[in-house]
Amino acid sequence: MAISAQVRDAGFEEWLGKINSACGRFCAKTLGPGFSGAIQEFRTHALRLSVVDAAQTRLYRTPLEIARSDGSHFFTVFQLRGSALMEQGDRQAVLSAGDVTLIDASRPSSFTFQQDSRQISLLMPRSYIEQPLGVTGLPCARRIGAENSLVRLSRQLVLGCMQDPQTSAAESEAILNAVATLLRPALVDPDVASEAQPQLFARSLALIDTHIQSERLRPEWIAGELGVSVRSLYRMFARQGLVVAQYIKNRRLDLCAQALRSAPGRQKLATVGYDWGFTDHSHFSTAFKARFGVSPSEYRKQYQ
């Protein structure tokens, strides 16, 4: 029995050393005599991921481990087999096969594996997630269920790239970006990350103002730029009592009115409407009168 314990302890220390090398510094402890663990590391240019097997153990990061390793990424965890308890702050996610969660490498966390568990840990640079959303401090340790179609697609993409060791630098960057794009809608869904909504809504308004003169400014394009589903975009605006397309039209009309207040009398009204995204003059005139009660020409006369 003593020899068996020594072998088990040696195997545990070797496993923890490989975890620290592949994923950054962790502490760990066994939860009973049935510990087992293995790790396979895959690195191809920007892609850094590991397949971690574990049973009867707990991995955790304290501020000390964080200070001794890189915290500029998220652990994107894909549960392949068994279950795991992922904890960060006051949140916890119990993952079953097919589920995904995000863990912030810059904050303390804990991963508990009671039974035979296998998961992929993909190191996702935080810029891929946070910059497109315009937010920081995303809620982590939230279960994103296996039933989510985008989760299934992202898992297939990650598993597929592990089969191709010849992935180029450009391809590895594209894979990271694709996985981040697939997961972002789930991360900002109201049921998953309601805290991100105010910042995301503010970013959507800024995006509309920046591209207000563009013909491509439609809900589908806005949702794509924000990395959310069109449905989530509609919900976000509905919480403010707004409809996306109507908001865009009213914003354009308000800017047209602002331009008309200082427009010279010789400037064609159709030009003013066209400058702010109205390609049809008749539609512009009708919409303007519906909003302001007078035609564009009458409105201009009031300010001359």
FENLINNOR-V567309 format. One record per residue. RES is the residue in three letters. PSI is psi in whole degrees, 0 to 359 (999 if undefined). D_CENTER is the distance of its C-alpha to the mean C-alpha in whole Angstrom. Layout:
res & psi & d_center
RES & PSI & D_CENTER
RES & PSI & D_CENTER
This chain:
res & psi & d_center
MET & 322 & 49
ALA & 318 & 49
ILE & 316 & 48
SER & 318 & 45
ALA & 320 & 44
GLN & 318 & 44
VAL & 317 & 42
ARG & 317 & 39
ASP & 320 & 39
ALA & 319 & 39
GLY & 323 & 36
PHE & 314 & 34
GLU & 321 & 34
GLU & 317 & 34
TRP & 315 & 31
LEU & 322 & 29
GLY & 320 & 30
LYS & 324 & 28
ILE & 313 & 25
ASN & 325 & 26
SER & 321 & 26
ALA & 324 & 23
CYS & 355 & 21
GLY & 172 & 22
ARG & 131 & 25
PHE & 151 & 25
CYS & 161 & 28
ALA & 156 & 29
LYS & 150 & 32
THR & 154 & 33
LEU & 0 & 33
GLY & 183 & 37
PRO & 353 & 39
GLY & 26 & 37
PHE & 139 & 34
SER & 150 & 33
GLY & 149 & 30
ALA & 160 & 29
ILE & 136 & 27
GLN & 127 & 26
GLU & 138 & 24
PHE & 121 & 23
ARG & 122 & 22
THR & 99 & 22
HIS & 245 & 22
ALA & 342 & 18
LEU & 122 & 17
ARG & 109 & 18
LEU & 159 & 18
SER & 145 & 21
VAL & 117 & 22
VAL & 123 & 23
ASP & 137 & 26
ALA & 148 & 27
ALA & 142 & 30
GLN & 50 & 31
THR & 162 & 29
ARG & 127 & 27
LEU & 141 & 25
TYR & 154 & 24
ARG & 124 & 23
THR & 172 & 25
PRO & 330 & 25
LEU & 314 & 27
GLU & 322 & 25
ILE & 318 & 22
ALA & 337 & 25
ARG & 8 & 26
SER & 175 & 23
ASP & 126 & 20
GLY & 21 & 17
SER & 24 & 15
HIS & 173 & 13
PHE & 146 & 11
PHE & 111 & 13
THR & 108 & 11
VAL & 120 & 14
PHE & 114 & 15
GLN & 122 & 18
LEU & 325 & 21
ARG & 150 & 24
GLY & 207 & 25
SER & 164 & 23
ALA & 147 & 22
LEU & 116 & 21
MET & 125 & 18
GLU & 140 & 19
GLN & 128 & 17
GLY & 229 & 19
ASP & 16 & 20
ARG & 152 & 18
GLN & 147 & 18
ALA & 128 & 17
VAL & 112 & 20
LEU & 135 & 19
SER & 173 & 21
ALA & 129 & 21
GLY & 341 & 18
ASP & 161 & 16
VAL & 150 & 12
THR & 166 & 11
LEU & 134 & 9
ILE & 129 & 12
ASP & 118 & 12
ALA & 347 & 15
SER & 2 & 17
ARG & 152 & 18
PRO & 146 & 20
SER & 168 & 19
SER & 135 & 22
PHE & 122 & 21
THR & 128 & 25
PHE & 102 & 26
GLN & 312 & 29
GLN & 182 & 30
ASP & 116 & 29
SER & 142 & 25
ARG & 132 & 24
GLN & 155 & 20
ILE & 133 & 18
SER & 110 & 16
LEU & 124 & 14
LEU & 108 & 14
MET & 113 & 11
PRO & 134 & 11
ARG & 337 & 9
SER & 330 & 10
TYR & 332 & 8
ILE & 311 & 4
GLU & 319 & 7
GLN & 315 & 9
PRO & 332 & 8
LEU & 341 & 7
GLY & 26 & 10
VAL & 159 & 10
THR & 167 & 10
GLY & 40 & 11
LEU & 145 & 8
PRO & 124 & 10
CYS & 182 & 11
ALA & 42 & 13
ARG & 129 & 13
ARG & 128 & 14
ILE & 113 & 12
GLY & 153 & 15
ALA & 340 & 17
GLU & 347 & 18
ASN & 124 & 14
SER & 326 & 15
LEU & 328 & 12
VAL & 317 & 12
ARG & 318 & 15
LEU & 317 & 15
SER & 322 & 12
ARG & 317 & 15
GLN & 323 & 18
LEU & 317 & 16
VAL & 315 & 16
LEU & 322 & 20
GLY & 319 & 21
CYS & 335 & 20
MET & 340 & 22
GLN & 352 & 25
ASP & 93 & 25
PRO & 352 & 26
GLN & 16 & 27
THR & 131 & 24
SER & 170 & 24
ALA & 315 & 22
ALA & 321 & 21
GLU & 321 & 20
SER & 322 & 18
GLU & 318 & 16
ALA & 323 & 15
ILE & 315 & 14
LEU & 314 & 12
ASN & 321 & 10
ALA & 317 & 11
VAL & 316 & 9
ALA & 318 & 6
THR & 320 & 7
LEU & 324 & 8
LEU & 337 & 5
ARG & 317 & 3
PRO & 322 & 6
ALA & 327 & 7
LEU & 331 & 5
VAL & 6 & 7
ASP & 142 & 10
PRO & 328 & 13
ASP & 348 & 14
VAL & 322 & 11
ALA & 62 & 10
SER & 336 & 13
GLU & 333 & 13
ALA & 350 & 10
GLN & 313 & 12
PRO & 316 & 15
GLN & 322 & 13
LEU & 321 & 11
PHE & 317 & 15
ALA & 322 & 16
ARG & 324 & 14
SER & 321 & 15
LEU & 319 & 19
ALA & 322 & 19
LEU & 318 & 17
ILE & 315 & 20
ASP & 320 & 23
THR & 325 & 22
HIS & 24 & 22
ILE & 334 & 25
GLN & 358 & 27
SER & 140 & 26
GLU & 339 & 27
ARG & 359 & 23
LEU & 90 & 22
ARG & 163 & 21
PRO & 321 & 18
GLU & 319 & 17
TRP & 317 & 17
ILE & 314 & 15
ALA & 318 & 12
GLY & 319 & 12
GLU & 327 & 12
LEU & 343 & 9
GLY & 31 & 7
VAL & 168 & 8
SER & 157 & 11
VAL & 322 & 15
ARG & 316 & 16
SER & 324 & 13
LEU & 315 & 14
TYR & 317 & 18
ARG & 318 & 17
MET & 317 & 16
PHE & 324 & 19
ALA & 327 & 21
ARG & 336 & 21
GLN & 8 & 22
GLY & 26 & 25
LEU & 156 & 24
VAL & 131 & 23
VAL & 305 & 21
ALA & 321 & 24
GLN & 322 & 27
TYR & 316 & 25
ILE & 313 & 25
LYS & 315 & 28
ASN & 324 & 29
ARG & 319 & 28
ARG & 318 & 30
LEU & 321 & 33
ASP & 320 & 33
LEU & 326 & 32
CYS & 316 & 35
ALA & 319 & 37
GLN & 319 & 37
ALA & 322 & 38
LEU & 331 & 41
ARG & 338 & 42
SER & 6 & 43
ALA & 138 & 43
PRO & 152 & 47
GLY & 334 & 49
ARG & 348 & 49
GLN & 133 & 45
LYS & 136 & 45
LEU & 325 & 43
ALA & 327 & 41
THR & 319 & 40
VAL & 313 & 38
GLY & 318 & 36
TYR & 322 & 35
ASP & 333 & 34
TRP & 26 & 31
GLY & 3 & 30
PHE & 106 & 33
THR & 344 & 35
ASP & 117 & 37
HIS & 322 & 40
SER & 316 & 41
HIS & 319 & 38
PHE & 313 & 37
SER & 317 & 40
THR & 315 & 40
ALA & 321 & 37
PHE & 315 & 38
LYS & 324 & 41
ALA & 327 & 39
ARG & 320 & 37
PHE & 355 & 40
GLY & 355 & 43
VAL & 162 & 44
SER & 163 & 44
PRO & 320 & 43
SER & 319 & 46
GLU & 323 & 47
TYR & 317 & 44
ARG & 320 & 45
LYS & 326 & 49
GLN & 336 & 48
TYR & 6 & 47
GLN & 999 & 49
